[in-house]
């Protein structure tokens, strides 16, 4: 049972990572976030990215908070996989 819950949590983290990646890519094509898919991805990922954005300063046009968010998700995924699944 614990293994299944762990796999589900890892799956959700993976979906969230893809949503974050989709938002980053779409920001190049829809910089003002007017497309419905852009708004959906922003609504899904902003609660995670906003606190990081307050800590990590912007450097010109590049928002490093996405890079930090990807790293944190990767780290969380690795730690959970190791703790829950023994991978």
N, C-alpha and C positions, 0 to 999 in steps of 0.2 A: 504493500500500500504506500509506504513512504517513497519507494522508488517511482511509483506512478505520479505522486504529487510532485516530486522533484523534477520529473520529466515535463510535467505540465508547466511548472514555474519556469523552467528553462525555455520551453516553447514560447511562452508569453514574452519573455525577455527578448527572444529572437524576433518575434513579430514587432515588438516595440523598436528594436534596432532597425528593422527594415522601414518602419514608419519614419524614424528619424532620418535615415538615409534618403528616403523619398522626399521628405521636406527639404533637405539640403539641396538635392538635385533640382527640385521644382522651383526653388528660390532663384535659380539662374534664369528660368524661363518666365516666371511670374513673380517678379521682385516685390510687388505690392500685395500679393496674396489675395487676388480677386477671384481666382478660379475656385470652384467648390471643393475640389480635392485638396487644394492648398489650405483652405480653411479647415477642413476636416483633420488633416495631418497636423496643422498648427494647434488645433484644440486638443488633440491627443498628446502631443509631445511638449507643449508649452509648460505644463505644470512641472515637468522634470527639468527643462532647460532654463526656465526663468530664475530659479535660485542660483544656478551655476553662473548665469549671465551677470548677476549682481556681484559675484565674487571675482570672476575673470574679466579684466577690462578688454574693451574692444581695441583692436589694432587696425585703424583705418577702416577699410571696407570688409575686413575679414573678422568674422565672429568666431573666436576660439572656443566659445562655450559648447559648440557642437562637437569639437574635437575632444574636449574634456568629457562631455556626455558619452561619447562613444567609448572612451577609455574606461569610464566608470561602469558602463554596462558590460563591457568585456570583462573587467575585473570581477564584477558581481556574478557574471555567468560562470567564470572559472572557479570562483570560491564556492558557489552553490553546487556546481558539478562535482567538485572534489568532496565537499561535505556530505551531500545527499546521495551521490551515486558512486563515490569512490573512484572517479575517473581521474 
